[in-house]
Amino acid sequence: MVPLVTPFRDNERIDFTAWQEILDALMAGGVNGILAAGIEGEFQSLSEEERVVALRFCRQALAGRAPLYGNIGSASTRESVRLAQAAEAEGVDCLVAVSPYIWEPSPDELVDHYVEICHAVRVAVFGYRERHTGFGGRIEAQAENFAGFLDSGEASGPALESMRAGSGALVSACANVAPRALVEMWKAFHGGRLEDASRLDALVEPLRRALPLHTYPAAIKEAMRLAGLPAGVCRRPAGPVPPAVRETLAAIVATLRDARCLPEPVPGTRTGTAA
């Protein structure tokens, strides 16, 4: 599953044309699901209305080609519930709730938070923060539609380590740049071809390590641009990546290109500049 970026024009408005191109490229790369308006999608810089519009657009752009997971998490339970109900009405397949941020709610408060979200909708709800998985059973006992916790591979280490630990899915920001590498690694691991899986994991690992080199997710977007995808800019305060980081990313993307891990060119894709 790809935690999708939100492409912005230079004026910081959402670039829906670019978004369609990115989604088409990811589908061509064989990914099995899309997580929209999450951390990589800069949800914290989107208004509540923009988040609903984003989920609506992604559902329409995917046109049933893959399930859409929509992040409805917020710093407040009330807003999370509103977003959850709006996302369900828009036909989002599964909901993902990033845990409340800014402060640190207690485990009891977080259980109540997730249970209230689950009770407000009928679709499956995932939590999204690996350090909160210890009390998932308490939520499940009170909400049948709580489906567990998601964790991006970048948060917990190399993707292959997560799969060896028994993770039931792979959520990787690197798949925005190199979807074919992550898809083939998943297939190789579950097909028993462990050497192939290790080789692909090693190819992607430098990219994963490079993502924190600048304000998140600016490095992802720069790598996508270098790979030929129109990811655009980040909303401020996140600014362009420094030249040294760009050089590092360019070398990584060149290696991935040589290994045929990047998305195939999509007709009409704009490269090199934000839309």
C-alpha positions in Angstrom: 0.0 0.0 0.0 1.3 3.5 -0.9 0.8 6.3 1.6 0.2 8.8 -1.2 1.6 12.3 -1.4 -0.6 15.3 -2.2 0.8 17.3 -5.2 0.6 21.0 -4.9 1.2 23.7 -7.5 3.7 26.5 -6.8 0.8 28.5 -5.3 0.2 25.6 -2.9 -3.2 24.7 -4.4 -3.8 21.0 -5.0 -2.8 19.9 -8.4 -5.5 17.4 -9.4 -4.2 16.7 -12.9 -0.8 15.7 -11.4 -2.6 13.6 -8.8 -4.3 11.6 -11.6 -1.0 11.1 -13.3 0.6 9.9 -10.1 -2.2 7.5 -9.3 -2.1 6.1 -12.8 1.6 5.5 -12.5 1.2 3.7 -9.2 -1.5 1.5 -10.6 0.7 0.6 -13.5 3.4 -0.2 -11.0 1.1 -2.9 -9.5 0.4 -1.5 -6.0 -2.5 -3.1 -4.1 -3.9 -0.1 -2.2 -3.7 3.7 -1.7 -3.6 5.5 1.6 -4.7 9.1 0.9 -4.5 12.3 3.0 -2.1 10.7 5.5 1.2 11.9 6.9 2.9 11.7 3.5 -0.1 13.5 2.1 0.5 16.5 4.4 -3.0 16.1 6.0 -2.1 18.5 8.7 -1.8 21.3 6.2 -5.2 20.5 4.5 -8.4 22.1 5.7 -11.2 19.8 6.7 -13.0 20.5 3.4 -9.8 19.8 1.4 -9.4 16.5 3.1 -12.9 15.4 2.1 -12.4 16.7 -1.4 -9.1 14.8 -1.6 -10.7 11.5 -0.6 -13.5 12.1 -3.1 -11.0 12.8 -5.9 -8.8 9.8 -5.1 -11.8 7.4 -5.1 -13.0 8.7 -8.4 -9.4 8.7 -9.9 -8.8 5.1 -8.8 -12.1 4.0 -10.3 -12.1 0.8 -8.4 -8.7 -0.3 -9.5 -7.5 -0.6 -5.9 -9.0 -0.1 -2.5 -8.8 3.4 -1.0 -7.8 3.9 2.6 -8.5 7.4 3.8 -6.9 9.1 6.8 -9.5 10.8 8.9 -7.3 11.2 12.0 -7.3 14.6 13.7 -6.1 16.2 16.9 -9.7 16.1 18.2 -12.2 13.2 18.4 -15.1 15.4 17.1 -13.3 16.3 13.9 -12.1 12.8 13.4 -15.7 11.6 13.7 -16.9 14.2 11.2 -14.2 13.2 8.7 -14.9 9.5 9.2 -18.6 10.0 8.4 -17.8 12.2 5.4 -15.3 9.7 4.1 -17.7 6.8 4.5 -20.3 8.8 2.5 -17.8 9.4 -0.2 -17.3 5.6 -0.6 -13.8 5.3 0.9 -13.2 1.6 1.4 -11.4 1.7 4.7 -10.7 4.5 7.2 -7.3 5.2 8.8 -7.1 7.3 11.9 -3.7 8.9 12.7 -3.5 9.1 16.5 -4.2 12.5 18.0 -1.1 14.7 17.9 0.3 17.7 19.6 -0.3 16.2 23.0 -0.1 12.6 24.2 -3.4 11.2 25.3 -3.4 8.4 27.8 -4.1 4.8 26.7 -7.6 5.1 28.2 -8.3 8.3 26.3 -7.0 6.8 23.1 -9.2 3.7 23.4 -12.2 6.0 23.9 -11.1 8.1 20.9 -10.9 5.1 18.6 -14.0 3.5 19.8 -16.1 6.6 19.2 -14.8 6.8 15.7 -15.6 3.2 15.0 -19.1 3.6 16.5 -19.8 6.5 14.1 -19.3 4.5 10.9 -19.8 1.0 9.5 -16.7 0.6 7.4 -13.4 -0.8 8.8 -11.2 1.5 10.8 -7.5 1.2 11.3 -5.4 3.1 13.8 -2.1 4.5 12.4 0.8 4.7 14.8 2.9 1.7 15.7 3.6 2.6 19.3 -0.1 2.3 20.2 -0.6 -1.3 19.1 -0.4 -2.6 22.7 -4.1 -1.8 23.4 -5.7 -2.7 20.1 -7.4 -5.6 21.8 -9.3 -3.2 24.1 -10.6 -1.3 21.1 -11.6 -4.5 19.2 -13.6 -5.7 22.3 -15.8 -2.6 22.0 -15.9 -2.0 18.2 -16.3 -4.8 15.7 -15.2 -2.7 12.8 -11.8 -1.9 14.4 -9.3 -3.6 12.1 -6.0 -3.1 13.8 -3.1 -0.7 13.4 -1.1 0.3 10.3 2.5 1.3 10.4 4.6 2.7 7.5 7.7 0.7 6.9 9.8 3.8 7.2 8.8 4.2 10.8 9.9 0.7 11.9 12.9 0.0 9.7 13.5 -1.7 6.4 10.4 -3.1 4.8 11.8 -6.7 4.7 12.3 -6.6 8.4 8.6 -5.8 8.9 7.6 -8.7 6.6 9.9 -11.1 8.4 8.3 -10.0 11.7 4.9 -11.1 10.3 3.3 -7.9 9.2 0.1 -8.5 7.2 0.7 -5.6 4.9 3.4 -3.3 3.6 2.8 0.4 3.9 5.8 2.2 2.3 6.3 5.8 1.4 9.2 4.7 -0.8 6.5 3.1 -3.1 5.6 6.7 -4.2 9.0 6.6 -6.0 9.7 2.9 -6.7 6.4 1.0 -6.6 7.7 -1.8 -8.8 10.6 -2.5 -6.3 8.2 -2.8 -3.3 5.6 -4.8 -5.2 8.2 -7.3 -6.5 9.8 -7.5 -3.1 6.5 -8.4 -1.5 5.8 -11.0 -4.2 9.3 -12.5 -3.8 9.1 -12.7 -0.1 5.7 -14.4 -0.1 6.8 -16.6 -2.9 9.7 -17.9 -1.0 12.3 -16.2 -3.2 14.2 -14.6 -0.2 17.3 -13.8 -2.1 15.3 -11.7 -4.6 13.5 -10.0 -1.7 16.7 -9.1 0.0 18.2 -7.7 -3.2 15.2 -5.5 -3.8 15.1 -4.4 -0.1 18.8 -3.4 -0.4 17.9 -1.3 -3.5 15.2 0.6 -1.7 17.0 1.0 1.6 19.1 4.1 0.6 15.9 5.9 -0.4 14.2 5.1 3.0 17.3 6.4 4.8 17.2 9.6 2.7 13.6 10.5 3.5 14.4 12.3 6.8 17.2 14.4 5.2 14.8 17.3 4.9 11.4 18.3 6.2 9.0 15.5 5.6 7.8 14.7 3.0 9.9 17.1 0.8 12.5 14.4 0.1 9.8 12.0 -1.2 8.5 14.7 -3.5 11.9 15.6 -4.8 12.7 11.9 -5.5 9.4 11.6 -7.3 10.2 14.6 -9.5 13.6 13.1 -10.3 11.8 9.8 -11.1 9.5 11.7 -13.6 6.4 12.1 -11.4 4.8 15.5 -11.0 4.7 15.6 -7.1 5.0 19.4 -6.9 6.0 21.3 -3.9 5.1 20.9 -0.2 3.0 23.4 1.6 5.0 25.8 3.8 6.7 25.8 6.1 8.3 22.9 4.3 10.6 24.3 1.6 12.7 22.9 -1.3 15.3 20.3 -0.4 18.9 21.7 -0.2 21.3 21.0 -3.1 23.2 18.4 -1.2 20.1 16.4 -0.5 19.0 16.7 -4.1 22.3 15.3 -5.2 21.9 12.4 -2.8 18.4 11.7 -4.0 19.5 12.0 -7.7 22.1 9.3 -7.2 19.6 7.0 -5.5 17.0 7.5 -8.2 19.5 6.8 -10.9 20.4 3.5 -9.3 16.7 2.6 -9.0 16.2 3.6 -12.7 19.0 1.4 -13.8 17.4 -1.5 -11.9 14.1 -0.8 -13.6 12.3 -0.1 -10.3 10.8 3.3 -11.3 7.3 3.7 -12.7 6.9 3.5 -16.4 6.4 6.9 -18.1 2.8 8.0 -18.2 1.7 10.0 -21.2 1.3 13.7 -20.3 3.4 13.5 -17.2 5.2 16.7 -16.4 8.8 16.4 -15.1 11.3 18.7 -13.6 9.0 21.4 -12.3 6.0 21.7 -10.1 2.7 22.3 -11.9 
